[in-house]
């Protein structure tokens, strides 16, 4: 096969796409050894369209948009050199993976809203994309969405009555793109709604009769909130849709808050807040809670240790050797390493993934133990470390003590938790100390939570008194004292993991307060299975008019 070199430096590797307006290739810059996407179009037929795309893209700067690096003409063709986005377009994704669940759909809606908001706010003239559909959206291996193909994008002119060209993909394009009016912000919102409809239901809207059913008619397990969002996005009358991206984002965030979804992929340009729990002066409880979450849910969990001097994190996780080895790779603590990467243009997710230590499949720790004085001299801003952490993890548990608690550490916390003994003196001390913290650091007192830790029924205060001492939302529950659990402390085991298993029901009750659902274990799944079978048999016999006798 003849080797094709364009512009003396771009070696064509393979074709990755072909359409009515040209072909797209992967090419290697033989001088830099870098990969690029090159669009080839005929200078005779489509030069105006691709020059327009070039004029739009050359001024844009957003992580979800390809950057243009070069444009040249050769062999009667015009070539545009752009970022090569490695991944799968969502049309192919649907072929192999089927539909997406509601949690993923919310994640993707927010990502796409972010880039549309950027385009619609662009100065001096907002840009209407006008061609959103699965085949024009790339999904990278990091879970990020990228918009490609700006062939029919246009600048928004407020005084224009209609579009001069009727263009778009049938089924995805809004009605006004076919001669009924001017495309606007609501046009992109329509296409976004139809795209999400396709991804959620698996039904291709570009196939006749081009009608959209209510999504819950197809997938009854979806929420009414999601159905309402898709329905409003796809109204035929543009005045009945969301009029701008901010309106749509606000509606999606209401759905997130109502259902307490944990979104693992942060939308570009947004600070989408997941659950952050700050645990005060009880490393043992914090680590057990993290182990309970990691074992019984799919939530990706991180423990951030700000208690540098007296940390016991490595003891409860039996991770001293792992931590020492992890730290030796950088010649400084993981916290220091993470902080040194801040401001160097490295993605926050990559910083935390690189510096945190993986203990279990979905449990990581970020510790400053075995550190140098740099951490304690105030050069590390823990607030930014925590901010980066919850961008990468579903649940972030932050360990703090009285000496290092500060506004920057707890300002982003959803809850501040104190797990202490249920004795009169401890409770009095707790209330006084929490009052001081909340007043000094302007932290809301209603977001403070209390746990009766290592509770002894015949020794500590009765539960009835504890519930009176703390308002119902404040009191999370108790963690019982167990002698057999005590024996594990000095053994070569992950003590916190064993403790979480022994106290599964107690931790399950605490997690319910945060709307974190625990996956049933094998025995529970078996019971549920037989219950389901029993119900099925009942329905069959009832339909036949037979008496059910199990």
N, C-alpha and C positions, 0 to 999 in steps of 0.2 A: 504494500500500500504506500502510495506516494505521501511523503511528509509535507504538510501544509504549514508554511510560516507566513504570518501576516505582519505587515509593517516592520519586517525584519527582526521581530522579537517575540511574537506570540505564536507558539506552536499549538495547533489544534489537536486536542486529545480525543474528544468525542462530541457528537451532537446530543443535546439533552432536551431539545424541544423544537417543534416546528408548528407554525400557524399561518394564517392568511396574510400576516404582515411580515413574515420572515422566519429565520432560523436562529437558534441559540446554541452556542457551543461552550464547552469547557476548554480553556486554553491555558498553557503554561508560559509565563514570561521566562524565556530561556536565560535572560541576564540576571534575573532576581530569584529564579526558582520558586515563583509564587503562582497560584492558580487564580484565574479570572473567568467571569462569564462574558462572552462576546456575542452581541446581537448583530446579525447580518441582515441587511435589508437592501432591496433593489433601489438604487438611486433614482430610477425612472418613476417607480410607482408610489413609494412610501416615504420618500425623503422628508416631506413636510411633517408627517406624523411622528417620525422618530427624532427629527430636530426639535419638535415640540416637547417630546419626552425628555430629551437632553436638556432643554432650556428649563424644564421644571425641576428635574432631579439635581442638576448641578449646584443649585442653591440650598438644597435641603440637607439637614444634619440631624438624623434621628436613628437610634439603634435598630429600629424595625424597618428601615428603608435602605435599599442598596445605594452605595455611593458610586458616582461616575468618576473614572480616573482618566479616560482617554476617549477621543473620537477621531476617526480618520476615514479617508475614502481610498478604495483600492479595487481594481477589477470590476468597475461599474457598480460597486456596492458601497454602502456606508456602514461603518462598524462602530459600535458603542461598547466600550470596555467598562464593565461594572464589577462590583463585589461578586465573588462566587459564593453563593449561599448553599452550604452543604446540608442536606436534609431531605424531607419528603413533602411534596405538596399535599394539601389536605384532601384533594380528590383521590389520590393514590392511597392516602392514609385510610380513607373510608372503605376502599376496596379490600384492604387487608385486615383492618381492625374493626370494621363495623361502626356503630354509632358511639357517641361519647356520652358520659354520664353528666348529671347536672353540675356537679362540682367542677369538672373539667370545663364545661361550657361557660361557667361564670368566670373562671380563670381566663379563658380565651376571649370572652367578650371584653373584659377589662383591658387586656393587652391591645385588642384592636381599637377599643375606644381611645386609648392613649395616643396611638399613632394618628387616628382620625382627628382627635382634638388638636394635635400638632399641625396637621395640614389645614384644618379649618381656621386656625389662629395665625396662619403664616402671613407675614408682612412683606411687601405692601398689599398683596392680594391673596385672600384665602384660596385654597386649592380643593376642588371637589374631585375625589378619586374616580367615582362612577363605574368601577368595574370590579367590585368586590365579589368574589366567588371562591370556592375551595381550591380551584386550580391555580389561582393567583396568590395563594397564601402558602408560604413554606413553614414547615415545622422543623426546627433544628434539634439536634440530639440533646441540647440543654433545655428543651421544652419551650423555646422562645418562638414566637410567630413573626414572620417577615412578610411585608407586602412587596410584590413584584409586579412588573408590567404596568407602566404608566402611559400606555399608548393612547388612552382616551380620557385621561385626566384633563381638567380645564380650570382656568382661573375664574373665580366667582365674580360676576358683575351684577351689582345690586339693582341696577336700573334696567337690566335685560328682561324681556318678557318671556322669551322662549329660547331654547337651544337652537343653534343654526344647523346642527347635525343630529339626526336621530340615530343614536348608537348605544349599544349595550348588549348584554347577553340575555336573551329571552328567558324569563323565569326569575332571574336575579335582578334585572334592571327595573327601576321604578317606572310607573306609568308615564311620568313627565318626561322621561328620556325618549319617548316615542311620539313627541309632538304635542303633548297636552300642556306643557309649561316649561319653565326654566329649571334645570337641575340646581339643587341647593344642598345645604347641610342635611336636610331631611332625606335627600336622595341617597346619600351614603348610609344613613341610618336604616333606610328600607333594605338596601342590599346586605347590610350587616345582619339584619333580622332574618332575611331569607337564607343567608349562609348558615346562621346558627340553627335555623329550622332544619336544613339539610343534614347538618352534623348531628343534631340531637335525634331526629326521627329516622334518618337513613333514606328518606324519600327525596328523590331528585326533582326540584321545582322546575327544571328546564325541560321536563318531559310533559307533554300535553296531558291533562287539560290546564296546566299552570295554576292550579288552585291549591291553597294551603288549608289544611285541616287544623283544628285546635290540637296542639301537641299532646294533650292529655287523652285525646281519643285514640292516639297511637301508642303512647307510653303512659299509662295511668299513674305510675309511680312518681312522675314529675310533679313539681309543686305548682299550685295555682299562680304563685308569684312569677315563676318563669313563663308560664303560659301567657299571662297578662303582658309581660315585657315583649315577648315575640309578637303577640297580636298587635300591640300598639306600634311597634317598629314597622310593621308591614301593612298598615292601613293604606288603602288606595289614595285617599285624599291626604296630601302632604301636610295639611294643617292639623290633621288628627294624629300625626306621629309626634314623637319627641322632636322639639324644634332645634335642639342643639345637643352636643355630646354630654355636656354637664348634666342636663336633665336625665339622660339615660344612665350615666354613671351613678347619680344619686339614687335612682330606682334600683339598680343592681346592688348597690351597697346596703339598701334597706333589706333586700332579700338575703344578703349575706348575714347581716346582723340578726334577722329574724330566725334564720335556720342555723346560725353559728357555724358556717362552713369554714374549714381550714384550707386556705388556698396556698399551695406550695410554690407556685410560680408568681413572682411579683410582676405586675404590669409595669412596663417601661414608664419612667417619669412619675410614677405614683409611689407613695409610701403606704403600701397596703398593710395594715397592722394585724398581725396574728396574735395569739395568746401569749402574754408574758407574765410569769409568776415570779415575784421576788420573795424568797424565803429568808426570814431573819433568824440568824444565829442557831440554825439547826440543820447542819449538813446531812445528818443521818436521815431525817425525814425527807429532805429535798431529793436525795439520791434514791430513796425507796419509792417516792412518788414518780420519779423519772423512769425507774425500772418497771413500775406498774403500767405506765403509759406505753413504754416501748414494747412490753411483752403482750399487752392486751389490745393494742390498737395499731393502726397503720401510720400514726402520726410520727413524723420525723422530729426527734427531740434532741435538744442541746442543753447541757448544763454549763453555764458560764460562772466560773469561780472568781469572785472578786476578793475573797478572803485569803489573801496571799500568805500572810505570815503564819497563821495557825490553821491552815486548810487540812481537813481530814478526808477530802474527796477521794484521794488515792487509796485510803484504808478501806472505806466502805465498798469500793469497786475492785479492790485487790489489784490495783493498776500501777503500783509504784514502779515496777520494772518497765512496763510499757511507757509510762510517762518519762522516765529517765532516758529511755532509748529515743523516744519521740523528740525530746528536748535536745539530745545530743546531735540531732540532724541539723539544728540551726544555731547551736552554741548560745542559745538564749531561750527564755520561756516562750511557750506558744502565744501568750498574750502580747509579749513584746514583739514577736515576729509578725503577728497580725497587725499591730499598730504601725510597725515600720513599713508595711505595704500600703497603708492608707495614704492617699494623695499621690500615688504613683500611677494612677490610671488603670489599676487592676480592678476587675469586677468584684463587688463585695462578696458575691456567692463563692467565687474562686478563692478569695482570701480565707473565708471561714472554713471551706472544705479542705484547704491545704493545711491550716494550722490546728484544726480540731482533731482530737484523737477518737477514732471509732472504737467503741467498747462492744456494741452489739449491732445488729443489722440496721436499726433505726435509732440508735442512741450514741451520741457523741459528747465529748467534754472539751471545754476550752479552759485551760488552767494556766495560772501564772506561778504555780508552785515551783520551787527550785530556781527562783528568779534572781535577777540582779537588782541593784538599787534603782535602776532606771524606771521600773514600774512604780516604785513607791515615791519617787521624787516628783510625781505629779505630771510626768511627761505623757503618760497614757491616759487618754480620755475614754473612760469606760462607757460613757453614754454612747459614743460613736461605735464602740465595739458591740454593745448590745443592739444598737440600731442595725448594724450589719448582720448580726446573728439572726434576728427574727425575720430578716428578708430571705434567709435561706432555710429556716426551719419552721415547722408548724407550731411547735411549742418550745418556748425558751424559758428555762428555769434558772434564775439568777440567785446566787448565794451572796448574802450580805451580812455584815455584823455591825455592831454599834460604832466601831472605830472607823469603818470606811463607808458607812451609809451616807449618801449625798443626793442632792436633787438630780444631778445628771444621771445617776444610776437608777433611781426609782421613778423618774418622771414619765417614762414610757410604760411602766408596769400596769397591767390591767388590775392586778391584785397584789397586796402586800400581805404575806401569810406569816403568822407566828405559831409554831407548834411547841407548846410547853406543857409542863405538868399541871394537873388540875388541882392545885392547892391554893389556898387563900392568898398566901404571900406572893406566889408566882403570878397569879391573876392581877393582884393589885399592882405589882411591878410592871406587868405587861401593859395594863391600861394607861399607867402614867407615861411609860416610855413611848407607846404608840401615839399618845396625845402630843408629846413633844415633837416627835418625828413629823407628824402631819402638819403641825403648826409651823415648824421651822422650814420645812421643805415644800410647804403648800401642797401636800398630798391629800386627796379627799378621804376623810375618815370612813365614809361609807364603802370604800374599796378595801378596807382592812378585813382580814379573815383570821379566825382562831381555830386551832385544832388541839384537842386534849390528847397529848402525846404520852405513850406508854402508860395508858390508863389502867389503874388498879381499882376495881369495883368496890372493894371493902375498905379502901384507904382514902382514895381521892373523893372530891366533892361529887355528890349525886348528879346524874345527867340533867335531872329536872332543874337543879339550881344553876347549872352551867347554861342551860337554855334561857333562864331568866336573866343571868348576868350579861349575856350577849344576845342581841336581837337575832331572830331566826336566820337572816341572810349572812350574819357575821359568823355564826357558829357552823363550822363545816362538818364536825363529827369527831369521833375518837379513834385512836389507834391503840389497841389493847397491848398490855404488857404480857409477854409469854416467856416462861423460863426456858423452853426448848429453843426459842429464838436467841436468847441471851448466850447460849452455849456456842452459837455459830460465830460470835464476834472474833474469837481468837484463832479460828480455823482458816486454812488457805482456800478460801472460797470468796465468790462475789457476795458478800454478806447482804448487801442491800437487795440483791435479786432474790435470795432465799427469803428474806423478811417480807418482801412484797408478795411472794407466793403464799406464805403462811397467813398473811393478813389481806388476802385478796378482796374479801367482801368489804372490809373497812375502807380500803383504797378505792374500791369501785364506788362506794357511796360518796366519797369526797370528790371524785372525778365527775360524778353526776351533777354536782353544783356548777361545774364549768361546761355542762352540756357535752362532755366527752363520753362517748358510748364505748363500752367494753365489748370486745368480741367474745361470744360464748366459747367455752372450752369444748373439748371433744365430747364429754359426757352431756353437757348442756345441749350441744348440737344434736346429739343422738335423741335426747328427750324431745326436742323440738321437731325432729324428723318424724318420730312416731306419733306425735300429736297431730302433725300435718296429715299423716296417713290416716289416722283415726277420723279426722274431719272429712277427708275425701270419701272414706267408706260410709260415713254417716250421710253425706249428701247423696251418694249413689243409692243407698238403701231407702232414703227418704223419697227420692224420685221414683223408685219402684214401688213405694208404698209398703216397704218391709220394715219390720222392727229391728232397731240396731241393738245388738248384744255383743259387747266387746269382751 
